[in-house]
Structures are given as C-alpha cells and as structure tokens.
Amino acid sequence: MSASPPPCRGPLHLAAAVDLPGVHDAAPFVELARLAEHGALDFVTLGDGFARRGLDALAVLSRVAPATGRVGLVPTVTTTHTEPFHVQAAVATLDWVSHGRAGWAVEVSATEAEARLFGRRRAAPRDALWREAGEVADVARRLWDSWEDDAEIRDAATGRFVDRDKLHYVDFEGTAFSVRGPSIVPRPPQGHPVVVVDATAEHTRDVAVRHADVALVRAASPAQAGAARAELRGRAAALGRDPEALRVLAALVVDLGGGEHAAQPGHGGGPHPTADGPLYRGGPVDLADLIAAWHAAGAADGFHLTPVEPRRDLERLVNGTVSLLQHRGLFRTFYPGATLRDHLGLARPANRYAAHAREAS
C-alpha cells in the first residue's frame, strides 16, 4: 500500500447528516435538506435504528423528496431482522418518489435488546451480520434488475400492464434467506439506488468493497484517510470492480460554533478523536482549508460532515465553508445532473438480465 496516495483527480464531493434527535415532525428535516441543496451538496443522510427513538428515516426522506429538487436522500436502513424483499422495495420507492435521488446507508442490528423486539433469533456476531448485509445489498440489486427498463407496457386496449418476458426471477439463495422475485416495484430511475457503507471497521469493509458506491471512513488525519481510501480501492480492484467507481468520503463530526478562523488550539486546526468519531472544532474558513488540503493530497474523494448543532452548523457549513470552496473553484456552484448518481459521477448500471437476454439472442 502506498504511503502517499495519488492526488484525487475527480471533483470534490460533500455530504451532510441532517439528524435531529427528539424531533417528531418532518418540517425541520425539509428545512435542513433545502439548506444542503442550496449549497449543492451531493446528498444528506438521516440515521435510524431499532433502538433509536424518532421518525423512520425512509419515511422522513420520502416526505422530504417532493419538497426538494436535486439533493440526494440517503436514509439508514437496517438489514438485520428485516425482509430483504421489503428493504429493496422501500428504497426503490424512495428513488421513484425523488426522481432518482435515493441512496441507502447499510446498517446492522447487533444487540440482544433489539433482537428481542422481533423474537425470531438471538443477536449474531457483527461479522456474521455484515456478511448477511452484503447478501441483502446483492439481492437488492438483483431485484432492481428483475424489471427491465421497458417492462411496463400500460396498454389499456389489451389490458396488459407489463411485458412478462421482461420480468425476471432472481432465485437468490443466501445464508439466512432466499428470494425468488421479481420485485413488485419497477426498476428504479437510477437503475440501482446508491449504496453507502461506513467502512471504518474491518468487518464492514468486505461489504463496502463488494457492494458500496460510497464508503465512509472516520479518519482523524489525511494520512489515515488516504491509507483507508487506497486499501478500499485496491481491494475493490482485486475483485474486478473499477476502483474509480468507489467514492471514499472522510467522515467528520463538525462543531462550527467559533468564529471564521477558530480552529481549536492544540490540534493543528484538524480533527481529533472522540467517542463519536473524529471531531473538527473551529470555524468555516479553517474547515474549508482542511477540506481543500485533504482532497488535494489524495486523502479522500470528499467529506461526510455531521454537525454537532444541526441548524447552526449546517448553515455555517453551507454559507461559509461551501461558499468559500466555490469561490476558490474547488466545489461546484450548481448540480450537473438530476440524479444522485449524476452528482457522484457514477454511471447508471446496465440491467444484468437484459444484457444476458441480448447475449443469448
């Protein structure tokens, strides 16, 4: 592994979390998503989990979708104790509702307390749960391909809604489940909604290199982030994937409560480790300098930022940090396309079953 990763030649990508603990109304989430969209951020994330109190992340972002027009929407979806068929249908529906702006952040449930909520099985080790999560990501893509893009006929005269020859069984057999298919939802606008995986822990990295479009890495230094990026892209290439199609974002918690230049003394203006992950405490200008330096050094393709105080810090991020990066020509001032894949510079995947049918003919 190279100690000095090559410079990132692609554009800078920025995303932000819009979690609002204790909020039980969709309107504040709409406000934050619109603010992120004003800054042309690639996407926003919304956390979720069986033990978390609050609204369902998928439902909230489905409400946010019609109130926004460009920003990507990425809810956390827990694959443990859930039916993969229902997971993929829900994510595909969000992609339709948002006209191609959906992603999903894969997560697992590893506690006995959460397992007891379902009463079906005891909590398994995290490595086993993440192997299952990888299978869910795999079968989700197969189910999204189970409808060819032109499978819908909608011919009122003949009463035919779909061309049955363009629906496909996936016949997937996993270690914990099996799925026949096809899906009950037509192929999503993006083909495959974007898969996001926090690849900080070793037991999550196999899922990331096999299935993720975006990998998040919690790193407290550009060297740490760059090493993780090089490893993930190298492992993806070894599996036959194009490493250029894996976006690796450094994940930081940010506290922008200081002035314009207010990096916390003693940390060199950079993040420092905390129980919640690397924390950057300072001002919007210093954060812009950090983002520019890490990206130029090849440490990351972009950043996923979690505000300590969502309303205050996201506003300072968009109106301060992002505006400065745009002024320097380091970040876009408008969206280049309509879908989340467009924002990330990722191609729309070909339908595997349609491709096989063409080869057979």
Secondary structure, DSSP 8 states (H G I E B T S, - for coil): --SS-----S--EEEEE---TT---SHHHHHHHHHHHHTT-SEEEE---TT--S--HHHHHHHHGGG-SSSEEEEEEE-TTS-HHHHHHHHHHHHHHTTS-BEEEEE----HHHHHHHTSS----HHHHHHHHHHHHHHHHHHHTSB-TT-EEEETTTTEEE-GGGB----EE-SS-EE----SS---TTSS-EEEEE--SHHHHHHHHHH-SEEEEE-SSHHHHHHHHHHHHHHHHHTT--GGG-EEEEEEEEE--S-SS---TTTTTS-B--TTS-EEES-HHHHHHHHHHHHHTTS-SEEEEEESSHHHHHHHIIIIIIHHHHHTTSS-SS-SSSSHHHHHT------HHHHHHHHH-
